[in-house]
Amino acid sequence: MTRTQTARSFSVSAIPICATIAGSDSGGGAGIQADLKTFSALGVYGASVITAITAQNTKAVTAVHDIPADIVTAQIEAVFSDLAVDAVKIGMLSVPATIEAVAAGLAAFGKPVVLDPVMVAKSGDRLLSPEAVSTLRERLLPLATLLTPNLPEAACLLDCDVAQNEGEAIEQGKALLALGADAVLMKGGHADGGDCTDLLIHDGLPPFRLTAPRIATRNTHGTGCTLSSAIAAGLAKGLLLEEAFTVAHGYLQGAIIAADRLSVGSGNGPVHHFHQMWG
């Protein structure tokens, strides 16, 4: 056996694969970049379909370029024709044509899809055009294994006021279930109080709650992207939804707690995706 043959003698095992379909954050804290970091941190191979390019840092989004729908379709076909994708996370889809392309590309997927309806950046900049909201509601919600809106996003999807208490959040979650999602995670980060409660809502089952203390830090850029991609990673590994949510919730809390160990930018900095690995 030659030296080259010896070097190539290693065991091969399948690795869970997640695909993220989302926009690019040039500052690296959210979007495609946060998703791929999360997948890697949790032991999942990440592939990507880029739907938009943003000029963005920790302070603001200064420009958005939507990728043409045919290029989005071509990326989906390239990834799914070759990689054995186990789960999909969907993030920023800013225009109706992109949403239609993604819905068509995933129509026959048949595996877990986590839909994070990204509408507004942490800086307050709007990322989803108003005319795209109805398209997302009608075309993608019925494909979602899990929908993960924060409270303002849920209100936007339902065209109603933002939930002011847990009872209203549960009712809005049930209303989103009625639009076609298999389950809804109502994220409580925008609620008031010293604790943050997330509510996982299934049809016909009591809400599954996870609560954590609210952490005093401004470095929370990409929390929604990170949570949804962490859940997708768990589903790709074969975890049940509540278990995937529980693992992802703990991972995100650790990433927020460790966020101030990083010094990135002068605005809303990112969470620490590799807090379990970096010394």
Secondary structure, DSSP 8 states (H G I E B T S, - for coil): --HHHHHT--------EEEEEEEEETTSSSHHHHHHHHHHHTT-EEEEEEEEEEEE-SS-EEEEEE--HHHHHHHHHHHHTTS---EEEE----SHHHHHHHHHHHTT--S-EEE----B-TTS-B-S-HHHHHHIIIIIGGG-SEE--BHHHHHHHHTS----SHHHHHHHHHHHHTTT-SEEEEB-TTS-SSEEEEEEEETTS--EEEEEE----S--BTHHHHHHHHHHHHHHTT--HHHHHHHHHHHHHHHHHTGGG----SSS-B--TTTTT--
